[in-house]
């Protein structure tokens, strides 16, 4: 995760923290708006989302291979797809 994405996460945490003053929460809201307008932040988020989606898809296939309630055909298919991707 890149710096802008981490900054946004920190500001969101501050907004939801009951120990943070209203003034600081408002500052965090404004900072988030500025960071979200930044094209670098948008590019980083899109790349992160694509990577995260691929990880989730692969995890689903791996879970399929270990699930006793799934047919052998489905398990074989999942293994083939993961092997093609180089994920196993």
URCORTA-V369739 format. One record per residue. N is the residue number from 1. RES is the residue in three letters. PHI is phi as a letter, one per 40 degrees, with the letter a starting at -180 (NA if undefined). PSI is psi in radians with two decimals (NA if undefined). D_FIRST is the distance of its C-alpha to the first C-alpha in whole Angstrom. Layout:
N;RES;PHI;PSI;D_FIRST + N;RES;PHI;PSI;D_FIRST
This chain:
1;UNK;NA;2.49;0 + 2;UNK;c;3.02;4 + 3;UNK;d;-0.85;7 + 4;UNK;d;-0.67;8 + 5;UNK;c;-0.68;6 + 6;UNK;c;-0.65;7 + 7;UNK;c;-0.77;10 + 8;UNK;c;-0.75;11 + 9;UNK;d;-0.70;11 + 10;UNK;c;-0.71;13 + 11;UNK;c;-0.67;15 + 12;UNK;c;-0.66;16 + 13;UNK;c;-0.71;16 + 14;UNK;c;-0.72;19 + 15;UNK;c;-0.62;21 + 16;UNK;c;0.02;21 + 17;UNK;c;2.09;22 + 18;UNK;c;-0.27;26 + 19;UNK;c;-0.02;26 + 20;UNK;c;2.40;25 + 21;UNK;c;2.76;28 + 22;UNK;c;-0.63;28 + 23;UNK;c;-0.78;28 + 24;UNK;c;-0.64;24 + 25;UNK;c;-0.71;23 + 26;UNK;c;-0.71;25 + 27;UNK;d;-0.75;23 + 28;UNK;c;-0.68;19 + 29;UNK;c;-0.77;20 + 30;UNK;c;-0.70;21 + 31;UNK;c;-0.71;18 + 32;UNK;c;-0.78;16 + 33;UNK;d;-0.76;19 + 34;UNK;c;-0.77;18 + 35;UNK;c;-0.66;15 + 36;UNK;c;-0.43;15 + 37;UNK;c;-0.38;18 + 38;UNK;c;2.23;16 + 39;UNK;c;-0.57;16 + 40;UNK;c;-0.70;12 + 41;UNK;c;-0.76;11 + 42;UNK;c;-0.76;12 + 43;UNK;c;-0.73;12 + 44;UNK;c;-0.77;8 + 45;UNK;c;-0.73;8 + 46;UNK;c;-0.78;11 + 47;UNK;c;-0.72;10 + 48;UNK;c;-0.73;7 + 49;UNK;c;-0.74;10 + 50;UNK;c;-0.78;12 + 51;UNK;c;-0.74;11 + 52;UNK;c;-0.71;11 + 53;UNK;c;-0.73;14 + 54;UNK;c;-0.71;15 + 55;UNK;c;-0.74;14 + 56;UNK;c;-0.70;16 + 57;UNK;c;-0.83;19 + 58;UNK;c;-0.70;19 + 59;UNK;c;-0.65;19 + 60;UNK;c;-0.74;22 + 61;UNK;c;-0.71;24 + 62;UNK;c;-0.66;24 + 63;UNK;c;-0.66;25 + 64;UNK;d;-0.72;28 + 65;UNK;c;-0.43;29 + 66;UNK;b;-0.12;30 + 67;UNK;c;2.09;31 + 68;UNK;c;-0.26;35 + 69;UNK;c;0.09;36 + 70;UNK;b;2.48;34 + 71;UNK;c;2.75;37 + 72;UNK;c;-0.62;37 + 73;UNK;c;-0.78;37 + 74;UNK;c;-0.68;33 + 75;UNK;c;-0.75;32 + 76;UNK;c;-0.71;33 + 77;UNK;c;-0.77;32 + 78;UNK;c;-0.75;28 + 79;UNK;c;-0.76;29 + 80;UNK;c;-0.78;30 + 81;UNK;c;-0.74;27 + 82;UNK;c;-0.67;24 + 83;UNK;c;-0.70;27 + 84;UNK;c;-0.64;26 + 85;UNK;c;-0.20;23 + 86;UNK;g;0.44;23 + 87;UNK;c;-0.16;21 + 88;UNK;b;NA;24
